[in-house]
Amino acid sequence: MNDRSAYLARARSFNSHLVMRLHEGIKHSSLFAQQLRACREMWMRNARAAYWAQNPTKGHH
């Protein structure tokens, strides 16, 4: 019984640690996703501009 309660306490602390890490990871990943989205939009804009510069006649009907 004592081993079991010790195991449960350890498991509970480990779970809370995991949850904390998960929340930190979610915070960081959402920030990372925002940066990634901004980079991708910028890249798409640049790529589109470069494409139109190379192919000025396409799509201008």
N, C-alpha and C positions, 0 to 999 in steps of 0.2 A: 504493500500500500504506500509506503514511504517512497519507494523507487518510482512508483507510478505518479505520485504527486510531483516529485522532482522532475520527472520526464515531462509532465504536463506544463509545469512552470517554464521549463526550458523551451518547450515547443511554443508556448504562448509568447515568450520574449522573442523567439526567433521569428514568429509570425508577425509580431508588431514591427520588428526590424525590417522584415521583407516588405510590409505595407508601406513603411516609411520610405524605403528605397524605391518602391514602385511609384509613390507619389512624387518623389524627387525626379525620377526618370520621366514621368509624364510631363512634369513642368519643363524639364530640359528638352524633351522631344518635341513638345509643342512649340517652344521657342525655336528649336532647330528646324521644325517644319515651316514656320513662318519665314525664317531666313532662306530656306530652300525654295519656298514658293516665290519669294521676291527675286532670288537669283534666277529661277527658271523663267519668270515673266520677263526679266531683263534680257536673258539669253534668247528667248523666243522673239522679243522685239528686235534684237540685234540680228538674229538669223533671218527674220522676215525682211528687215531693211537691206541686208546683204543680198538676199534672194532677189528683191525687186531691183537692186542696183545691177545685178548680173543679168536679169531677165526683164527688161523694162517693158517689153511688148506683151508679156503674158498677163492675162486677167484684166486688161484694160480695154475691154470691148465696149 
